[in-house]
Amino acid sequence: MNIDPNCRYAKTHEWVRLDGPLAVMGFTDYAQEQLSDIVFVELPPVGAGYDQFATLGTVESVKAASDYYAPLSGTVVAVNEALLNEPALVNTDPYGAAWFVKLQPKDLKELDNLMDSAAYAEWVEEETAKGGH
C-alpha cells in the first residue's frame, strides 16, 4: 500500500494535498486496492460548493460502488475529465494522474480534522485488523 506523505487523509479514504491556493483530492491507494478494477468515476459539477465530508460522487468498480467525500469544505474549481474516459487511472496512479477534484478551500483549519500519513497508515492497519475497510 502506497501512502503519499504530502497528503492529509480522511477516514473514508480520500486524500487531499494543497497546490498553491487550491486543494487537490482523490482516492487513496488503499481504497482503490479494496475496490479492485475501477470502471467509472462520477465527478461533481464545477462551481458546486460542498461542506467537509459531504458526498462528492461515486466510484464504481467490478466489485462494488462507493461514495467519496469532500475532505475539505469548498467550491469545485476543476474536475479530472481524464477519469471519464480512463477510470482505471485510479488503480495505476491514485496520487498523481487520478486526482478527482480541485477545490477552492473555504477554511484550511479543516485540515486539522484529517490525518497525516502516519496516522492514516495506523488507521488502515486497525481497519484491516478488524476486517473492515
Secondary structure, DSSP 8 states (H G I E B T S, - for coil): ----TT-EE-TTSEEEEEETTEEEEEE-HHHHHHH-SEEEE----TT-EE-TT-EEEEEEESS-EEEEE-SS-EEEEEE-THHHH-TTHHHH-TTTTT--EEEEES-GGGGGGSB-HHHHHHHHHHHHHHT--
